[in-house]
Each structure stands twice: as structure tokens, then as C-alpha cells.
Amino acid sequence: MGTGYHPQRDDPQNRTQTGARTAGGLTQRQEAFCLAFVETGNASEAYRRAYNAQNMSADAVNVEASRLVNNPKVSLRVAAPRTTGAELVAALTVR
């Protein structure tokens, strides 16, 4: 793989503090992505809400959103509200 710019890794606004993880091992932004994805059902829109994506092309947003959806921890977190109902969505918003 190349060493080019990667928005999640290289943009300081997209970084969380070292060690800042939720109980499920997700970063705060990954958690925000999960909540937005459950709310909207659209991975690209969820990515735009959770990450600093205003300078990214639509294709780049789609690629990054797809990567997040396919991340095992993220996909498990996203699947949980669908199987347990609104209670977990409400719990996510309390944090």
C-alpha cells in the first residue's frame, strides 16, 4: 500500500486521544459513526456526520464509509441496535 494521505489517519481533526476508546473498543468517532448509521441507514451520511469529510470527494467518503462498515467491531456495534431495539440506541446517545 502507498503512503499517501489517509483522512482517518492523517487529518488531526479526525484523531481521538490516545487510548480514548469506548467499552466496545471503538474510537469515539467510530461510535458516532455507528449511531449515525443506525439513525440514517446510510453509511456515507454517517461518515460525514462522524468525521471531518467536507474536503473529501463523494467517492472518498463512500470508500471510507465502506471500510468502517466492514470493520468487525463497527459491524457488531451497528448490528446490536437492530437486534435489541431502541433501548441500545438510547444508551448510545447518553454517552
FENMORA-V136381 format. One record per residue. N is the residue number from 1. RES is the residue in one letter. SS is DSSP state (@ for helix, = for strand, . for the rest). PHI is phi in radians with two decimals (NA if undefined). PSI is psi as a letter, one per 20 degrees, with the letter a starting at -180 (none if undefined). Layout:
BEGIN
N_RES_SS_PHI_PSI ; N_RES_SS_PHI_PSI
END
This chain:
BEGIN
1_M_._NA_q ; 2_G_._-1.32_r ; 3_T_._-1.85_k ; 4_G_._-1.17_r ; 5_Y_._-1.11_p ; 6_H_._-2.23_o ; 7_P_@_-1.03_h ; 8_Q_@_-1.25_h ; 9_R_@_-1.56_h ; 10_D_@_-1.73_h ; 11_D_._-1.46_o ; 12_P_@_-1.01_h ; 13_Q_@_-1.25_i ; 14_N_@_-1.65_i ; 15_R_._-1.57_q ; 16_T_._-1.86_r ; 17_Q_._-1.10_q ; 18_T_._-1.00_p ; 19_G_._1.44_i ; 20_A_._-1.38_n ; 21_R_=_-2.24_q ; 22_T_._-1.39_r ; 23_A_._-1.04_h ; 24_G_._-1.47_j ; 25_G_._1.50_j ; 26_L_._-1.58_q ; 27_T_=_-1.28_r ; 28_Q_@_-1.09_h ; 29_R_@_-1.24_h ; 30_Q_@_-1.11_g ; 31_E_@_-1.09_g ; 32_A_@_-1.11_h ; 33_F_@_-1.04_g ; 34_C_@_-1.04_g ; 35_L_@_-1.09_g ; 36_A_@_-1.15_h ; 37_F_@_-1.17_g ; 38_V_@_-1.12_h ; 39_E_@_-1.21_g ; 40_T_@_-1.71_h ; 41_G_._1.30_j ; 42_N_._-2.18_o ; 43_A_@_-1.14_h ; 44_S_@_-1.16_g ; 45_E_@_-1.13_h ; 46_A_@_-1.08_g ; 47_Y_@_-1.10_g ; 48_R_@_-1.05_h ; 49_R_@_-1.26_h ; 50_A_@_-1.58_h ; 51_Y_._-2.15_r ; 52_N_._-1.37_n ; 53_A_._-2.04_j ; 54_Q_._-1.12_h ; 55_N_._-1.71_j ; 56_M_._-1.74_q ; 57_S_._-1.25_r ; 58_A_@_-1.04_h ; 59_D_@_-1.10_g ; 60_A_@_-1.13_g ; 61_V_@_-1.07_g ; 62_N_@_-1.07_g ; 63_V_@_-1.11_g ; 64_E_@_-1.15_h ; 65_A_@_-1.11_g ; 66_S_@_-1.10_g ; 67_R_@_-1.06_g ; 68_L_@_-1.15_g ; 69_V_@_-1.04_h ; 70_N_._-1.53_i ; 71_N_._-1.22_p ; 72_P_@_-0.98_g ; 73_K_@_-1.17_g ; 74_V_@_-1.17_g ; 75_S_@_-1.12_h ; 76_L_@_-1.16_g ; 77_R_@_-1.19_h ; 78_V_@_-1.19_h ; 79_A_@_-1.21_h ; 80_A_@_-1.02_g ; 81_P_@_-1.11_h ; 82_R_@_-1.19_h ; 83_T_@_-1.62_h ; 84_T_@_-1.84_i ; 85_G_._1.59_a ; 86_A_@_-1.18_i ; 87_E_@_-1.03_g ; 88_L_@_-1.24_h ; 89_V_@_-1.06_g ; 90_A_@_-1.10_h ; 91_A_@_-1.12_h ; 92_L_@_-1.11_h ; 93_T_@_-1.36_i ; 94_V_@_-1.27_h ; 95_R_._-1.09_none
END
